[in-house]
Amino acid sequence: MKGSAEELDHEVAAAFTHFSFANSKGTGIVCDLQGVGTTWTDVQINSLAQEGYGQSDMGRQGMKAFFASHACNSLCRALKISGAWMV
């Protein structure tokens, strides 16, 4: 990985979001990561069931929105989750 610490933090956040989808077998995703560095606060969870995570749970639509702009990076490849996309 090359670039600034800020770019690395973005890559880690994007790969974590992608990993959360793959690890849940496509039933949920942890997204909208905000914070400083890799200390994240105010995350959002989108789930297929759209139950238990509040009014901000955008379900499948929220998951698709992430993958519409996500480009797998070296961390996704290292985690072997490249290609684990929302269908």
C-alpha positions, 0 to 999 in steps of 0.5 A: 500500500502506498500513500498517506496515512489518510489514504490507508485509513480509507482503504482499511475502512472500505475493506472492513465494510466489505469484510463485514458483508462477506463475513455475514454471508451477505446478510448485513454490512457495517458502513458509514464509518466515521472517526479519526484514523481507525477509531470509528464512531457512529457506524451504521448497520444495514441488514437484509431483515431491516430489524434491530438496527434502527431507522437508518438501516437501509437494508439491501438498498444500503448494501448496494449503495456501498458496492456501487462505489467500492473498488476492492483494494489490496486489503480486500485481496489479502482477506480473499473477499474480492468479488464477494459482491452484493447481487 
